[in-house]
Amino acid sequence: MSDARPSREPGKRTLLLWRHGQTAWNVERRFQGKTDIPLDDTGVAQAHRAARLLAGLRPTALLASPLRRAADTAQALADITGLPVQYDKDLIERDGGAWEGLTAREIRERYPEEHAAWQPPGGETSAQVAERVGAALGRALDELPPTGRLVVASHGAALRLGMSHLIGLPEETWERLGGLSNCCWSVVTEMRDGGWRLAEHNAGTLPEPVLGDDRTDNGA
């Protein structure tokens, strides 16, 4: 994986990676992937609570996946800050192929070999997701002023893998980074050499189970 430093002007940029609120499929432990599932009532409340906290960080830009669960999460912060939400389709969740809509138990029973390798038939590989999302984050950061604070509302697997790519972690270490709980976030800060450092991970609440599409501790 390339760890080449960007040509952007060095600064003190902050990137906050925010996972969407809870959905019914999260609770049912169904693989969502690119399926457009909305927030449930708990997820809406989570988004509003988190938005009140994140507004205190004084973000300067908002970016989101266009899938409703992420877009509506971002809108909760937009309503408080007055910032417009920009959208990038490269921030959508991992394509789960044949796994989308299936519960964790169904995936284990129907696709034991693919489950062991964590590779959904007909879906994206982890490396493909990391490159896609990492590139989207890089583009957004290129547009951010040297002291800008960007909040990105997206999805559990997409954010974990994209962040791993951005900060230069080799693929064999990606699973060592835990998942994001619903409506929790990670903070990545700019280093003097233009690289990125993970400053906080899965922040926003006390530790909670990670119910989602990511391999990390989702019960699949």
Phi and psi in degrees as GROMACS dihedral restraints (atoms count N, CA, C in turn):
[ dihedral_restraints ]
;  ai    aj    ak    al  type     phi  dphi    fc
    3     4     5     6     1   -74.0    20    10
    4     5     6     7     1   138.0    20    10
    6     7     8     9     1  -121.2    20    10
    7     8     9    10     1    32.2    20    10
    9    10    11    12     1   -64.2    20    10
   10    11    12    13     1   139.8    20    10
   12    13    14    15     1   -79.2    20    10
   13    14    15    16     1   141.8    20    10
   15    16    17    18     1   -73.1    20    10
   16    17    18    19     1   165.7    20    10
   18    19    20    21     1   -90.2    20    10
   19    20    21    22     1    -2.1    20    10
   21    22    23    24     1   -62.0    20    10
   22    23    24    25     1   154.7    20    10
   24    25    26    27     1   -62.0    20    10
   25    26    27    28     1   130.0    20    10
   27    28    29    30     1   -59.9    20    10
   28    29    30    31     1   148.8    20    10
   30    31    32    33     1  -165.8    20    10
   31    32    33    34     1  -155.6    20    10
   33    34    35    36     1  -125.8    20    10
   34    35    36    37     1    50.6    20    10
   36    37    38    39     1   -68.0    20    10
   37    38    39    40     1   148.6    20    10
   39    40    41    42     1  -125.4    20    10
   40    41    42    43     1   132.9    20    10
   42    43    44    45     1  -117.9    20    10
   43    44    45    46     1   119.8    20    10
   45    46    47    48     1  -111.2    20    10
   46    47    48    49     1   119.3    20    10
   48    49    50    51     1  -103.1    20    10
   49    50    51    52     1   111.9    20    10
   51    52    53    54     1  -114.7    20    10
   52    53    54    55     1   119.2    20    10
   54    55    56    57     1   -79.7    20    10
   55    56    57    58     1   147.5    20    10
   57    58    59    60     1   -64.5    20    10
   58    59    60    61     1   165.0    20    10
   60    61    62    63     1   -72.6    20    10
   61    62    63    64     1   175.2    20    10
   63    64    65    66     1   -66.9    20    10
   64    65    66    67     1   145.8    20    10
   66    67    68    69     1  -122.7    20    10
   67    68    69    70     1   167.3    20    10
   69    70    71    72     1   -61.7    20    10
   70    71    72    73     1   -36.4    20    10
   72    73    74    75     1   -71.0    20    10
   73    74    75    76     1   -29.3    20    10
   75    76    77    78     1   -59.9    20    10
   76    77    78    79     1   -48.1    20    10
   78    79    80    81     1   -62.8    20    10
   79    80    81    82     1   -38.6    20    10
   81    82    83    84     1   -81.0    20    10
   82    83    84    85     1    -2.4    20    10
   84    85    86    87     1    58.9    20    10
   85    86    87    88     1    42.8    20    10
   87    88    89    90     1   -96.3    20    10
   88    89    90    91     1   142.3    20    10
   90    91    92    93     1   -73.8    20    10
   91    92    93    94     1   118.9    20    10
   93    94    95    96     1   -89.5    20    10
   94    95    96    97     1   -49.2    20    10
   96    97    98    99     1    57.4    20    10
   97    98    99   100     1  -133.4    20    10
   99   100   101   102     1   -86.0    20    10
  100   101   102   103     1     0.3    20    10
  102   103   104   105     1   -64.6    20    10
  103   104   105   106     1   134.4    20    10
  105   106   107   108     1   -89.8    20    10
  106   107   108   109     1    83.8    20    10
  108   109   110   111     1   -97.5    20    10
  109   110   111   112     1   131.7    20    10
  111   112   113   114     1   -80.0    20    10
  112   113   114   115     1   166.0    20    10
  114   115   116   117     1   -63.9    20    10
  115   116   117   118     1   146.8    20    10
  117   118   119   120     1   -90.2    20    10
  118   119   120   121     1  -176.6    20    10
  120   121   122   123     1   -60.7    20    10
  121   122   123   124     1   -39.2    20    10
  123   124   125   126     1   -63.9    20    10
  124   125   126   127     1   -41.0    20    10
  126   127   128   129     1   -63.2    20    10
  127   128   129   130     1   -38.4    20    10
  129   130   131   132     1   -62.9    20    10
  130   131   132   133     1   -45.1    20    10
  132   133   134   135     1   -63.7    20    10
  133   134   135   136     1   -39.8    20    10
  135   136   137   138     1   -61.3    20    10
  136   137   138   139     1   -42.6    20    10
  138   139   140   141     1   -62.7    20    10
  139   140   141   142     1   -42.5    20    10
  141   142   143   144     1   -68.7    20    10
  142   143   144   145     1   -39.2    20    10
  144   145   146   147     1   -63.8    20    10
  145   146   147   148     1   -49.4    20    10
  147   148   149   150     1   -63.3    20    10
  148   149   150   151     1   -38.0    20    10
  150   151   152   153     1   -60.8    20    10
  151   152   153   154     1   -38.0    20    10
  153   154   155   156     1   -64.1    20    10
  154   155   156   157     1   -36.3    20    10
  156   157   158   159     1   -71.2    20    10
  157   158   159   160     1   -46.4    20    10
  159   160   161   162     1   -68.6    20    10
  160   161   162   163     1   -27.5    20    10
  162   163   164   165     1   -60.9    20    10
  163   164   165   166     1   -29.4    20    10
  165   166   167   168     1   -68.0    20    10
  166   167   168   169     1   -16.1    20    10
  168   169   170   171     1   -82.8    20    10
  169   170   171   172     1    -5.1    20    10
  171   172   173   174     1    54.8    20    10
  172   173   174   175     1    60.7    20    10
  174   175   176   177     1   -63.6    20    10
  175   176   177   178     1   152.2    20    10
  177   178   179   180     1  -108.0    20    10
  178   179   180   181     1   -11.3    20    10
  180   181   182   183     1  -155.6    20    10
  181   182   183   184     1   148.7    20    10
  183   184   185   186     1  -126.1    20    10
  184   185   186   187     1   135.1    20    10
  186   187   188   189     1  -136.8    20    10
  187   188   189   190     1   144.7    20    10
  189   190   191   192     1  -148.3    20    10
  190   191   192   193     1   155.7    20    10
  192   193   194   195     1   -65.5    20    10
  193   194   195   196     1   144.1    20    10
  195   196   197   198     1   -76.7    20    10
  196   197   198   199     1    -8.1    20    10
  198   199   200   201     1   -64.4    20    10
  199   200   201   202     1   141.1    20    10
  201   202   203   204     1   -56.2    20    10
  202   203   204   205     1   -39.5    20    10
  204   205   206   207     1   -64.2    20    10
  205   206   207   208     1   -32.4    20    10
  207   208   209   210     1   -85.1    20    10
  208   209   210   211     1   -41.6    20    10
  210   211   212   213     1   -62.3    20    10
  211   212   213   214     1   -41.0    20    10
  213   214   215   216     1   -71.1    20    10
  214   215   216   217     1   -32.7    20    10
  216   217   218   219     1   -62.9    20    10
  217   218   219   220     1   -46.7    20    10
  219   220   221   222     1   -62.4    20    10
  220   221   222   223     1   -37.0    20    10
  222   223   224   225     1   -64.3    20    10
  223   224   225   226     1   -30.7    20    10
  225   226   227   228     1   -60.4    20    10
  226   227   228   229     1   -37.6    20    10
  228   229   230   231     1   -76.5    20    10
  229   230   231   232     1   -36.7    20    10
  231   232   233   234     1   -61.3    20    10
  232   233   234   235     1   -37.7    20    10
  234   235   236   237     1   -63.8    20    10
  235   236   237   238     1   -29.8    20    10
  237   238   239   240     1   -85.1    20    10
  238   239   240   241     1   -43.3    20    10
  240   241   242   243     1   -87.6    20    10
  241   242   243   244     1   -22.3    20    10
  243   244   245   246     1    80.7    20    10
  244   245   246   247     1     1.8    20    10
  246   247   248   249     1   -77.1    20    10
  247   248   249   250     1   141.8    20    10
  249   250   251   252     1   -74.4    20    10
  250   251   252   253     1   150.6    20    10
  252   253   254   255     1   -96.9    20    10
  253   254   255   256     1   124.6    20    10
  255   256   257   258     1   -95.8    20    10
  256   257   258   259     1   153.4    20    10
  258   259   260   261     1  -125.3    20    10
  259   260   261   262     1   145.6    20    10
  261   262   263   264     1  -138.9    20    10
  262   263   264   265     1   118.5    20    10
  264   265   266   267     1   -64.4    20    10
  265   266   267   268     1   -18.6    20    10
  267   268   269   270     1   -75.7    20    10
  268   269   270   271     1    -0.4    20    10
  270   271   272   273     1   -98.3    20    10
  271   272   273   274     1     4.0    20    10
  273   274   275   276     1   -68.3    20    10
  274   275   276   277     1   166.3    20    10
  276   277   278   279     1   -70.5    20    10
  277   278   279   280     1   164.3    20    10
  279   280   281   282     1   -53.4    20    10
  280   281   282   283     1   133.9    20    10
  282   283   284   285     1   -68.2    20    10
  283   284   285   286     1   115.9    20    10
  285   286   287   288     1   -91.4    20    10
  286   287   288   289     1     2.7    20    10
  288   289   290   291     1    51.0    20    10
  289   290   291   292     1  -128.3    20    10
  291   292   293   294     1   -69.4    20    10
  292   293   294   295     1   -13.0    20    10
  294   295   296   297     1   -81.6    20    10
  295   296   297   298     1   -18.6    20    10
  297   298   299   300     1   -63.1    20    10
  298   299   300   301     1   130.1    20    10
  300   301   302   303     1    90.9    20    10
  301   302   303   304     1   -11.4    20    10
  303   304   305   306     1   -88.6    20    10
  304   305   306   307     1   149.8    20    10
  306   307   308   309     1   -79.2    20    10
  307   308   309   310     1   166.5    20    10
  309   310   311   312     1   -58.0    20    10
  310   311   312   313     1   -41.0    20    10
  312   313   314   315     1   -65.3    20    10
  313   314   315   316     1   -41.8    20    10
  315   316   317   318     1   -63.5    20    10
  316   317   318   319     1   -38.7    20    10
  318   319   320   321     1   -63.4    20    10
  319   320   321   322     1   -46.0    20    10
  321   322   323   324     1   -60.0    20    10
  322   323   324   325     1   -43.0    20    10
  324   325   326   327     1   -75.5    20    10
  325   326   327   328     1   -38.5    20    10
  327   328   329   330     1   -87.5    20    10
  328   329   330   331     1   -27.7    20    10
  330   331   332   333     1  -133.0    20    10
  331   332   333   334     1    61.8    20    10
  333   334   335   336     1   -61.9    20    10
  334   335   336   337     1   -40.8    20    10
  336   337   338   339     1   -70.5    20    10
  337   338   339   340     1   -44.3    20    10
  339   340   341   342     1   -66.6    20    10
  340   341   342   343     1   -34.5    20    10
  342   343   344   345     1   -65.0    20    10
  343   344   345   346     1   -42.3    20    10
  345   346   347   348     1   -61.6    20    10
  346   347   348   349     1   -35.0    20    10
  348   349   350   351     1   -90.1    20    10
  349   350   351   352     1    -6.6    20    10
  351   352   353   354     1    50.1    20    10
  352   353   354   355     1    56.7    20    10
  354   355   356   357     1  -133.9    20    10
  355   356   357   358     1   101.4    20    10
  357   358   359   360     1   -66.1    20    10
  358   359   360   361     1   130.2    20    10
  360   361   362   363     1   -59.2    20    10
  361   362   363   364     1   128.1    20    10
  363   364   365   366     1    79.0    20    10
  364   365   366   367     1     4.0    20    10
  366   367   368   369     1  -108.2    20    10
  367   368   369   370     1  -171.1    20    10
  369   370   371   372     1   -84.1    20    10
  370   371   372   373     1   152.7    20    10
  372   373   374   375     1   -82.2    20    10
  373   374   375   376     1   162.9    20    10
  375   376   377   378     1   -59.8    20    10
  376   377   378   379     1   -40.1    20    10
  378   379   380   381     1   -64.1    20    10
  379   380   381   382     1   -38.5    20    10
  381   382   383   384     1   -64.6    20    10
  382   383   384   385     1   -41.7    20    10
  384   385   386   387     1   -65.5    20    10
  385   386   387   388     1   -45.1    20    10
  387   388   389   390     1   -58.4    20    10
  388   389   390   391     1   -44.7    20    10
  390   391   392   393     1   -68.1    20    10
  391   392   393   394     1   -43.2    20    10
  393   394   395   396     1   -62.5    20    10
  394   395   396   397     1   -51.7    20    10
  396   397   398   399     1   -72.2    20    10
  397   398   399   400     1   -40.6    20    10
  399   400   401   402     1   -58.7    20    10
  400   401   402   403     1   -39.4    20    10
  402   403   404   405     1   -65.6    20    10
  403   404   405   406     1   -39.9    20    10
  405   406   407   408     1   -63.0    20    10
  406   407   408   409     1   -42.0    20    10
  408   409   410   411     1   -64.3    20    10
  409   410   411   412     1   -41.5    20    10
  411   412   413   414     1   -61.8    20    10
  412   413   414   415     1   -41.9    20    10
  414   415   416   417     1   -61.5    20    10
  415   416   417   418     1   -43.6    20    10
  417   418   419   420     1   -64.9    20    10
  418   419   420   421     1   -40.0    20    10
  420   421   422   423     1   -67.6    20    10
  421   422   423   424     1   -31.5    20    10
  423   424   425   426     1   -62.9    20    10
  424   425   426   427     1   -27.0    20    10
  426   427   428   429     1   -91.7    20    10
  427   428   429   430     1    -5.3    20    10
  429   430   431   432     1   -87.0    20    10
  430   431   432   433     1   134.6    20    10
  432   433   434   435     1   -61.3    20    10
  433   434   435   436     1   161.9    20    10
  435   436   437   438     1   -57.0    20    10
  436   437   438   439     1   -26.5    20    10
  438   439   440   441     1  -110.7    20    10
  439   440   441   442     1    17.7    20    10
  441   442   443   444     1   -71.5    20    10
  442   443   444   445     1   155.6    20    10
  444   445   446   447     1  -126.4    20    10
  445   446   447   448     1   111.0    20    10
  447   448   449   450     1  -105.3    20    10
  448   449   450   451     1   128.2    20    10
  450   451   452   453     1  -106.0    20    10
  451   452   453   454     1   126.8    20    10
  453   454   455   456     1  -116.9    20    10
  454   455   456   457     1   118.0    20    10
  456   457   458   459     1   -97.1    20    10
  457   458   459   460     1   119.8    20    10
  459   460   461   462     1  -150.2    20    10
  460   461   462   463     1  -139.5    20    10
  462   463   464   465     1  -130.5    20    10
  463   464   465   466     1   159.7    20    10
  465   466   467   468     1   -57.4    20    10
  466   467   468   469     1   -58.2    20    10
  468   469   470   471     1   -67.4    20    10
  469   470   471   472     1   -41.7    20    10
  471   472   473   474     1   -58.3    20    10
  472   473   474   475     1   -45.5    20    10
  474   475   476   477     1   -71.0    20    10
  475   476   477   478     1   -43.6    20    10
  477   478   479   480     1   -61.9    20    10
  478   479   480   481     1   -44.4    20    10
  480   481   482   483     1   -74.2    20    10
  481   482   483   484     1   -41.2    20    10
  483   484   485   486     1   -64.0    20    10
  484   485   486   487     1   -39.7    20    10
  486   487   488   489     1   -65.4    20    10
  487   488   489   490     1   -41.0    20    10
  489   490   491   492     1   -59.0    20    10
  490   491   492   493     1   -42.1    20    10
  492   493   494   495     1   -64.6    20    10
  493   494   495   496     1   -44.8    20    10
  495   496   497   498     1   -61.7    20    10
  496   497   498   499     1   -42.9    20    10
  498   499   500   501     1   -88.1    20    10
  499   500   501   502     1     0.2    20    10
  501   502   503   504     1    86.2    20    10
  502   503   504   505     1    22.6    20    10
  504   505   506   507     1   -73.9    20    10
  505   506   507   508     1   136.3    20    10
  507   508   509   510     1   -68.3    20    10
  508   509   510   511     1   151.1    20    10
  510   511   512   513     1   -56.9    20    10
  511   512   513   514     1   -35.1    20    10
  513   514   515   516     1   -68.0    20    10
  514   515   516   517     1    -9.3    20    10
  516   517   518   519     1  -104.3    20    10
  517   518   519   520     1    -4.4    20    10
  519   520   521   522     1   -58.7    20    10
  520   521   522   523     1   -36.7    20    10
  522   523   524   525     1   -72.0    20    10
  523   524   525   526     1   -10.3    20    10
  525   526   527   528     1   -77.1    20    10
  526   527   528   529     1   -14.1    20    10
  528   529   530   531     1   -91.6    20    10
  529   530   531   532     1   118.5    20    10
  531   532   533   534     1   -65.9    20    10
  532   533   534   535     1   164.4    20    10
  534   535   536   537     1   -79.8    20    10
  535   536   537   538     1   173.2    20    10
  537   538   539   540     1  -101.6    20    10
  538   539   540   541     1   130.8    20    10
  540   541   542   543     1   -73.4    20    10
  541   542   543   544     1   162.4    20    10
  543   544   545   546     1   -55.7    20    10
  544   545   546   547     1   128.5    20    10
  546   547   548   549     1    65.8    20    10
  547   548   549   550     1    19.4    20    10
  549   550   551   552     1   -99.7    20    10
  550   551   552   553     1   170.7    20    10
  552   553   554   555     1  -144.8    20    10
  553   554   555   556     1   162.9    20    10
  555   556   557   558     1  -119.7    20    10
  556   557   558   559     1   150.8    20    10
  558   559   560   561     1  -119.8    20    10
  559   560   561   562     1   127.2    20    10
  561   562   563   564     1  -118.6    20    10
  562   563   564   565     1   130.1    20    10
  564   565   566   567     1  -118.1    20    10
  565   566   567   568     1   151.5    20    10
  567   568   569   570     1   -78.3    20    10
  568   569   570   571     1   138.0    20    10
  570   571   572   573     1   -95.4    20    10
  571   572   573   574     1   167.8    20    10
  573   574   575   576     1   -62.3    20    10
  574   575   576   577     1   -29.5    20    10
  576   577   578   579     1   -88.3    20    10
  577   578   579   580     1     6.8    20    10
  579   580   581   582     1    90.6    20    10
  580   581   582   583     1    -4.5    20    10
  582   583   584   585     1   -81.0    20    10
  583   584   585   586     1  -171.8    20    10
  585   586   587   588     1  -131.4    20    10
  586   587   588   589     1   142.5    20    10
  588   589   590   591     1  -121.5    20    10
  589   590   591   592     1   135.0    20    10
  591   592   593   594     1   -78.0    20    10
  592   593   594   595     1   114.3    20    10
  594   595   596   597     1   -96.6    20    10
  595   596   597   598     1   -35.0    20    10
  597   598   599   600     1  -144.0    20    10
  598   599   600   601     1   151.6    20    10
  600   601   602   603     1  -143.3    20    10
  601   602   603   604     1   134.5    20    10
  603   604   605   606     1    54.9    20    10
  604   605   606   607     1    44.2    20    10
  606   607   608   609     1   -87.7    20    10
  607   608   609   610     1   165.5    20    10
  609   610   611   612     1   118.6    20    10
  610   611   612   613     1   -24.6    20    10
  612   613   614   615     1  -147.9    20    10
  613   614   615   616     1   173.9    20    10
  615   616   617   618     1   -67.7    20    10
  616   617   618   619     1   161.2    20    10
  618   619   620   621     1   -53.6    20    10
  619   620   621   622     1   132.9    20    10
  621   622   623   624     1  -132.9    20    10
  622   623   624   625     1   157.1    20    10
  624   625   626   627     1   -61.1    20    10
  625   626   627   628     1   145.9    20    10
  627   628   629   630     1   -96.1    20    10
  628   629   630   631     1   103.0    20    10
  630   631   632   633     1  -101.2    20    10
  631   632   633   634     1   104.1    20    10
  633   634   635   636     1  -179.4    20    10
  634   635   636   637     1  -165.5    20    10
  636   637   638   639     1   -81.9    20    10
  637   638   639   640     1   -10.9    20    10
  639   640   641   642     1   -77.9    20    10
  640   641   642   643     1   152.8    20    10
  642   643   644   645     1   -68.7    20    10
  643   644   645   646     1   -26.0    20    10
  645   646   647   648     1   -72.8    20    10
  646   647   648   649     1   104.6    20    10
  648   649   650   651     1    58.2    20    10
  649   650   651   652     1    40.3    20    10
  651   652   653   654     1  -104.5    20    10
  652   653   654   655     1     4.8    20    10
  654   655   656   657     1    84.6    20    10
  655   656   657   658     1    -1.6    20    10
